[in-house]
Amino acid sequence: NAGTEADVYISVYGERGDTGSRQLFRSQKPKKFLKGQTDVFTVEAVHLGHLYKIVIGHNGLGSGNGWFLDKVVIKDPITDLDYTFLCNRWLDQGQDDGNIARELTVTDTSTFPGRQELELKREEIWAAEKWKFQEGNTLQFYNRLTRGFICLNPDSRVDALGDKKNKYGKVFFMWVYA
C-alpha cells in the first residue's frame, strides 16, 4: 500500500524561477505510482538554471491515496546534470506527520554551485532594483497580452488602467511578458 491513485503534482525551483504546479500525467509505465516502481515523466518548462528545491504532493483523492515517496531525480537535458531530492517519507494524511505534500531540497550539492552564490545574486539584483520601490515612486507594469497597464501608486492604490500621466512624479515602466 505504498503506491497512490491520487493525482500527483510537482513544482520545480531553480535559480531562474519555477515551473509552477504541474500534474504528473503520463508515466512511461502503464500504471503510475505503484509500490517499488520507478516512474519517468517529461515536464516541459523554460530552463530554470541550477535547481535547488521541489514541492511534490498529491490531491488526497481516490482509494489508497497514501504514498511513500523514496526520491525524485530530475535530469536537466540542457546541462545533462541530475538533481536528486531525497524524501523517504509518507505523503499520507493517516501516516507519518499527515502531510500530503513535501518540500525537498537538492541532495547532491555537487550539481548545485551553491545556495550562497544564488542568494548573493538575488541580493545584488535587489540592490540594483530596489530604488524603483522607494516611497514616492509609481510603478507601471505593461501586460502584452491585455495591452494594458497596471499602476502601483505610492499610496498603495492599484490602478488597473495605469494612466501614463501621473501626478506622483517618477513613473517607471516594467514590461512583463506572460
C-alpha positions in Angstrom: 0.0 0.0 0.0 2.9 2.4 -0.7 1.6 3.5 -4.1 -1.1 6.0 -4.8 -4.0 6.5 -7.2 -4.2 10.2 -6.4 -3.2 13.0 -8.8 0.4 13.9 -8.1 1.7 17.4 -8.6 5.3 18.9 -8.6 6.8 22.4 -8.7 10.5 22.7 -9.6 12.5 25.7 -8.4 15.8 26.9 -9.9 17.9 30.0 -9.9 15.9 31.5 -12.7 12.4 30.8 -11.4 10.0 27.9 -11.0 7.6 25.8 -13.1 4.5 26.4 -11.0 2.5 23.4 -10.0 2.4 20.7 -12.7 0.4 17.5 -12.6 2.4 14.4 -13.5 0.2 12.8 -16.1 1.9 10.2 -18.3 4.5 7.8 -16.9 6.5 5.6 -19.2 4.9 2.7 -17.2 1.3 1.5 -18.0 0.2 2.3 -14.4 1.9 5.1 -12.4 2.9 5.4 -8.8 2.9 1.7 -7.9 4.9 0.4 -4.9 8.5 -0.3 -5.8 8.2 1.2 -9.2 10.3 4.0 -10.8 8.1 6.3 -12.9 9.6 8.6 -15.6 7.8 11.8 -16.6 8.6 14.6 -19.0 7.9 18.1 -17.8 8.2 20.9 -20.3 9.4 24.2 -18.9 11.8 27.0 -19.6 15.4 26.4 -18.4 15.5 27.1 -14.7 19.2 27.1 -14.3 20.6 25.1 -11.4 17.8 23.5 -9.4 17.6 23.8 -5.6 14.2 22.5 -4.4 10.9 20.9 -5.4 7.5 20.7 -3.9 5.7 17.4 -4.6 2.4 16.2 -3.3 -1.0 14.8 -4.3 -4.6 15.8 -4.0 -5.5 13.1 -1.5 -8.4 11.8 -3.6 -9.1 8.3 -4.6 -8.9 5.0 -2.7 -5.4 4.2 -1.5 -4.2 7.8 -1.8 -1.4 7.4 0.7 2.0 7.3 -0.9 5.5 6.5 0.3 8.0 8.5 -1.8 11.6 7.4 -1.9 13.2 10.1 -4.0 12.8 12.3 -7.1 15.6 12.6 -9.7 15.4 15.4 -12.2 17.6 15.2 -15.3 18.3 18.6 -17.0 18.5 17.9 -20.7 20.4 21.1 -21.4 23.3 20.7 -18.8 23.0 16.9 -18.6 23.0 17.2 -14.8 21.0 15.0 -12.4 19.4 16.6 -9.4 18.4 14.2 -6.6 15.7 15.1 -4.0 15.5 12.5 -1.2 12.2 12.1 0.6 11.9 8.6 2.2 8.6 9.6 3.8 4.9 9.1 3.6 2.6 11.6 1.8 -0.5 10.4 3.6 -3.0 12.0 5.9 -3.0 8.8 8.0 0.7 8.2 8.2 3.9 9.9 9.4 3.0 13.6 10.1 -0.2 13.6 8.0 1.2 15.9 5.2 0.4 15.0 1.6 3.0 17.4 0.2 6.7 17.8 0.8 9.2 20.5 0.1 12.5 18.8 -0.8 15.9 20.4 -1.3 18.5 19.1 -3.7 20.7 16.4 -2.0 23.8 16.3 -4.2 25.3 19.7 -3.7 28.0 19.0 -6.3 25.4 19.6 -9.0 24.4 23.0 -7.5 27.1 25.7 -7.5 25.9 26.8 -4.0 22.9 28.4 -2.4 25.1 31.1 -1.1 26.0 32.2 -4.6 22.3 32.2 -5.6 21.5 34.3 -2.5 24.2 36.7 -3.3 22.9 37.0 -6.9 19.4 37.7 -5.6 20.8 40.4 -3.1 22.7 42.1 -5.9 19.7 42.2 -8.2 17.5 43.6 -5.4 20.2 46.2 -4.6 20.1 47.3 -8.2 16.3 47.4 -8.5 15.0 48.4 -5.0 15.3 52.1 -5.8 12.2 51.7 -8.0 10.2 50.7 -5.0 11.1 53.6 -2.8 8.5 55.9 -1.3 7.0 58.3 -3.8 7.7 56.3 -6.9 4.9 54.9 -9.1 5.3 51.7 -11.0 3.5 50.8 -14.2 3.6 47.3 -15.5 2.6 46.6 -19.1 0.9 43.3 -19.9 1.5 42.4 -23.6 -1.5 40.0 -23.6 -4.1 42.5 -22.4 -2.2 45.5 -23.9 -2.9 47.4 -20.7 -1.1 48.9 -17.8 -1.3 48.2 -14.1 -0.2 51.1 -12.0 1.1 50.7 -8.4 0.8 54.1 -6.7 2.8 55.3 -3.7 -0.4 55.5 -1.6 -0.9 51.7 -2.1 -3.7 52.1 -4.6 -3.6 49.8 -7.7 -5.0 51.2 -10.9 -5.7 48.6 -13.5 -5.9 51.2 -16.2 -2.4 52.5 -15.4 -2.7 56.2 -16.5 0.6 57.1 -18.1 0.3 60.7 -16.9 0.8 60.6 -13.2 0.9 63.3 -10.5 3.2 61.4 -8.3 6.4 62.2 -10.2 8.6 59.4 -11.4 7.0 56.6 -13.3 8.9 53.5 -14.1 7.8 51.1 -16.8 8.4 47.3 -16.5 7.5 45.2 -19.4 6.0 41.9 -18.2 5.6 39.1 -20.7 3.3 36.2 -19.9 
